[in-house]
Amino acid sequence: MTRVAAIDCGTNSIRLLVADADPASGSFTELDRRMQIVRLGQGVDRTGRLAPEALERTFAACREYAAVIKELGAERIRFVATSASRDAENSDAFVQGVLDILGVEPEVVSGDQEAQLSFDGATKELTGSDHLEKPYLVVDIGGGSTEFVVGDDAVRAARSVDVGCVRMTERHLVEDGTVVDPPTPGRVAAIRSDIDAALDLAEETVPLAEAATLVGLAGTVTTVAAIALGLQEYDSEAIHHSRVSFDQVRDITGRLLSSTHEERAAIPAMHAGRVDVITAGALVLLAVMERTGAREVVVSEHDILDGIAWSAA
């Protein structure tokens, strides 16, 4: 058994998982899991650079995580950085800051590596299940990118495309620094056009329609699930392995599209950091379900973060 610390730093959030893991036996005991919305990718799509205030928010979270890792005595740390830090011209400032705080250099993984880690984290508990058909299509809707992976017990094909809830919001729903609420039909159509083009790219590599079970990961999907379940507060145990139908996703997306910032913020299970970006994320999920013909999405709270922890062990 090895005590590991896994950190996933994405475009919108940074998350920590400390766990005892034994790959040989498949034993996995979670000790601490936490998340902060730091919006590292703020403005990257427009400027090509990580904003100073975004870097400082991220470094503040890293300092908190360093204290947790030290307290719990993790033997190994793996820090994986995703879309925002891949895209930025000044990614060296990010790398050096993380190294100074945590003593480990962030691995800026490729989209394909990111997809593999997501698949491993999401499906380890599903493999061998007699109630879910294979192959699985794992879809990880992030802030800057979305990963698609098809596989059975192992990955068959994977592709990362540059549509995510933050990127689509900043590109199409922000005017003069403010999110347009509710979005106009023209803005929604522009988002859908980008998503459809990205799905065309994904299908060049990943046979989306061949999957028997759609598995959805990350904050957009779990938030939509929380709304579908009518949760009065976010409950990861209730959300994990819940199933949300296509009709529910379509209806919730419609509600989000017609809502204001205040109305979305009033949704009980909504994290404050997702209020402005959840609409674009829901549009991605809906488009994926339409393209694949999936009648439901199986929601997993275990994702790339768990895959990083397994790889560290």
C-alpha positions in Angstrom: 0.0 0.0 0.0 1.4 3.4 -1.0 0.1 6.8 0.2 -0.1 9.1 -2.8 -1.1 12.6 -3.5 -2.7 13.5 -6.8 -3.3 17.0 -8.1 -5.3 17.8 -11.2 -5.0 21.4 -12.3 -7.4 22.2 -15.1 -8.6 25.4 -16.7 -11.3 26.1 -14.1 -10.4 24.1 -11.0 -7.6 22.6 -9.0 -8.2 19.4 -7.1 -6.4 17.3 -4.6 -6.7 13.6 -3.7 -4.7 11.9 -1.0 -5.2 8.1 -0.9 -3.7 4.7 0.0 -3.5 2.7 -3.1 -2.3 -0.8 -4.0 -2.5 -1.5 -7.7 -1.7 -5.2 -7.2 -4.9 -5.8 -5.1 -7.0 -3.0 -6.4 -7.3 -1.6 -2.9 -8.0 2.1 -2.7 -8.7 4.1 0.4 -9.5 7.8 0.0 -8.1 10.0 2.8 -8.8 13.5 1.6 -10.4 15.0 -1.5 -10.9 18.7 -2.1 -11.4 21.2 -4.9 -11.1 24.9 -5.4 -12.2 27.0 -8.4 -9.2 29.1 -9.4 -10.0 29.8 -13.1 -6.3 29.3 -14.1 -7.5 29.6 -17.7 -9.0 33.1 -17.3 -8.5 34.9 -20.6 -6.1 32.4 -22.1 -8.2 31.8 -25.2 -8.1 35.6 -25.9 -4.6 36.6 -24.7 -2.5 33.4 -24.9 -1.1 34.1 -21.4 -1.9 33.1 -17.8 -3.2 36.1 -16.0 -1.2 37.2 -12.9 -4.3 37.1 -10.7 -5.1 33.6 -12.0 -1.6 32.4 -11.2 -1.8 33.8 -7.6 -5.2 32.1 -7.0 -3.7 28.8 -8.2 -0.6 29.2 -6.0 -2.7 30.0 -3.0 -4.5 26.7 -3.5 -1.2 24.9 -3.9 0.0 26.2 -0.6 -3.1 24.9 1.1 -2.6 21.5 -0.6 1.0 21.3 0.4 0.0 21.6 4.0 -2.5 18.8 3.7 0.0 16.5 1.9 2.6 17.1 4.6 0.1 16.5 7.4 -1.1 13.2 5.8 2.5 12.1 4.9 2.0 11.2 1.3 5.0 9.3 -0.1 4.5 10.2 -3.7 3.1 13.3 -5.4 2.0 13.6 -9.0 0.8 17.0 -10.3 -0.9 17.0 -13.7 -1.7 20.2 -15.5 -4.1 20.3 -18.4 -5.5 22.6 -21.1 -4.9 26.1 -19.8 -1.2 25.6 -19.0 -0.6 23.8 -22.3 -1.9 26.8 -24.2 -0.2 29.6 -22.3 2.9 31.5 -23.5 4.1 32.1 -20.0 3.6 28.5 -18.7 7.2 28.6 -17.3 6.0 30.9 -14.5 3.3 28.4 -13.6 5.8 25.5 -13.6 8.3 27.3 -11.4 5.6 28.5 -8.9 4.3 24.9 -8.4 7.8 23.6 -8.1 8.7 26.2 -5.4 5.5 25.4 -3.4 5.1 21.6 -3.7 8.6 20.5 -4.6 7.3 18.7 -7.7 7.2 19.8 -11.3 3.8 19.8 -12.9 3.4 17.5 -15.8 1.7 19.3 -18.7 0.2 16.2 -20.2 -1.0 15.9 -23.8 -4.7 15.6 -24.5 -4.3 11.9 -25.3 -2.5 11.3 -21.9 -5.3 13.3 -20.2 -7.9 11.1 -21.8 -6.1 7.9 -20.7 -5.9 9.1 -17.1 -9.6 10.0 -17.2 -10.6 6.6 -18.5 -8.6 4.8 -15.9 -10.1 6.8 -13.1 -13.6 6.5 -14.3 -13.8 2.9 -15.3 -11.8 1.0 -12.7 -14.9 0.4 -10.6 -17.0 -0.3 -13.7 -14.8 -2.9 -15.3 -16.4 -6.3 -15.0 -19.7 -4.9 -14.1 -22.7 -7.0 -15.3 -25.1 -4.1 -15.4 -23.3 -1.8 -17.8 -22.6 -2.7 -21.4 -19.3 -2.3 -23.1 -17.6 -0.5 -24.7 -17.7 2.6 -22.6 -17.4 6.1 -24.0 -15.9 8.3 -21.3 -16.5 12.0 -21.8 -14.6 14.5 -19.6 -16.0 18.0 -20.0 -13.4 20.4 -18.7 -12.9 24.1 -18.7 -10.8 24.4 -21.8 -11.1 21.0 -23.5 -13.2 17.9 -23.6 -11.7 14.4 -23.7 -13.4 11.4 -25.5 -12.2 7.9 -24.8 -13.7 4.6 -26.0 -12.6 1.3 -24.5 -13.5 -1.9 -22.8 -11.1 -2.9 -20.1 -8.4 -0.9 -22.1 -8.5 2.2 -24.2 -9.3 1.7 -27.9 -9.2 5.3 -29.1 -9.0 8.8 -27.5 -9.2 12.4 -28.6 -9.1 15.7 -26.9 -10.8 18.7 -28.5 -10.7 22.4 -27.6 -14.3 22.9 -26.4 -15.0 23.3 -22.7 -17.3 25.3 -20.4 -14.9 28.2 -19.7 -13.5 28.4 -23.3 -17.0 28.5 -24.8 -18.3 31.0 -22.2 -15.4 33.4 -22.8 -15.6 33.0 -26.5 -19.3 33.5 -27.0 -21.1 34.6 -23.9 -18.9 37.4 -22.6 -19.4 41.0 -23.7 -17.5 43.9 -22.1 -16.3 41.6 -19.4 -19.8 40.5 -18.4 -21.6 37.2 -19.1 -24.7 37.8 -21.2 -27.7 36.5 -19.3 -29.6 34.8 -20.7 -27.7 34.2 -24.0 -29.3 35.2 -27.3 -30.2 32.5 -29.8 -27.3 33.7 -32.0 -24.8 33.2 -29.2 -26.1 29.7 -28.5 -26.0 28.8 -32.2 -22.3 29.9 -32.3 -21.5 27.7 -29.3 -23.3 24.8 -30.9 -21.4 25.3 -34.1 -18.1 25.1 -32.3 -19.2 22.0 -30.4 -20.4 20.3 -33.6 -17.1 21.0 -35.3 -15.2 19.6 -32.3 -17.4 16.5 -32.4 -16.6 16.0 -36.0 -12.9 16.2 -35.1 -13.4 13.7 -32.3 -15.1 11.3 -34.6 -12.1 11.2 -36.9 -10.4 9.2 -34.1 -13.0 8.0 -31.7 -16.0 5.9 -32.9 -18.5 7.7 -30.7 -21.5 5.9 -31.9 -20.1 2.5 -31.2 -20.2 3.0 -27.4 -22.9 1.1 -25.4 -22.5 3.1 -22.2 -21.8 6.9 -21.9 -19.9 7.8 -18.8 -19.7 11.5 -17.9 -17.0 13.2 -15.8 -16.2 16.5 -14.2 -18.1 19.5 -12.8 -20.5 20.2 -15.6 -21.8 16.6 -15.6 -21.9 16.2 -11.8 -23.7 19.6 -11.5 -26.3 18.6 -14.1 -26.8 15.3 -12.1 -27.2 17.2 -8.9 -29.9 19.3 -10.5 -31.6 16.2 -11.9 -31.6 14.5 -8.5 -33.1 17.6 -6.9 -30.3 17.8 -4.3 -30.5 20.5 -1.7 -26.7 20.5 -1.4 -23.9 18.9 -3.3 -23.7 15.2 -2.3 -20.9 13.3 -4.1 -22.1 9.9 -2.8 -25.6 10.4 -4.3 -24.2 11.7 -7.6 -21.6 9.0 -8.1 -22.9 6.3 -10.5 -26.3 8.1 -10.8 -27.9 8.0 -14.2 -29.3 11.1 -15.9 -31.6 10.6 -18.9 -31.3 12.4 -22.2 -34.7 14.1 -21.6 -33.4 15.4 -18.2 -30.2 16.8 -19.7 -32.3 18.5 -22.5 -34.7 20.0 -20.0 -32.0 21.2 -17.6 -30.0 22.7 -20.4 -33.2 24.5 -21.6 -33.7 25.9 -18.0 -30.1 27.1 -17.8 -30.3 28.8 -21.2 -33.3 30.8 -20.1 -31.9 31.7 -16.6 -30.1 34.7 -15.2 -26.9 34.6 -13.1 -29.0 35.1 -9.9 -31.3 32.2 -10.8 -28.4 29.8 -11.5 -26.7 30.9 -8.3 -29.9 30.1 -6.4 -29.8 26.4 -7.5 -28.9 24.6 -4.2 -26.2 22.3 -5.4 -24.5 24.9 -7.7 -20.9 25.7 -6.9 -20.3 29.5 -7.0 -17.4 29.0 -9.5 -19.7 27.2 -12.0 -22.6 29.7 -12.1 -21.3 31.5 -15.2 -19.9 28.5 -17.1 -22.5 25.8 -16.5 -24.7 26.8 -19.4 -22.0 26.3 -22.0 -20.9 23.0 -20.3 -24.5 21.7 -20.4 -24.6 22.5 -24.1 -21.5 20.3 -24.6 -23.1 17.4 -22.7 -26.4 17.7 -24.6 -24.6 17.8 -28.0 -22.6 14.7 -27.1 -25.8 12.8 -26.2 -27.5 13.9 -29.4 -24.5 12.9 -31.5 -24.1 9.5 -29.9 -27.8 8.7 -29.4 -27.2 8.0 -25.7 -30.4 7.7 -23.8 -28.6 8.3 -20.5 -25.3 9.3 -19.0 -23.7 7.4 -16.1 -22.2 10.0 -13.8 -18.8 9.3 -12.2 -17.2 11.3 -9.4 -14.0 9.3 -10.1 -12.2 10.8 -13.0 -8.7 12.0 -14.0 -7.8 12.7 -10.4 -8.3 9.1 -9.5 -6.4 8.0 -12.6 -3.5 10.2 -11.5 -3.5 8.7 -8.0 -3.5 5.1 -9.5 -0.6 6.1 -11.8 1.4 7.6 -8.8 1.0 4.3 -6.9 
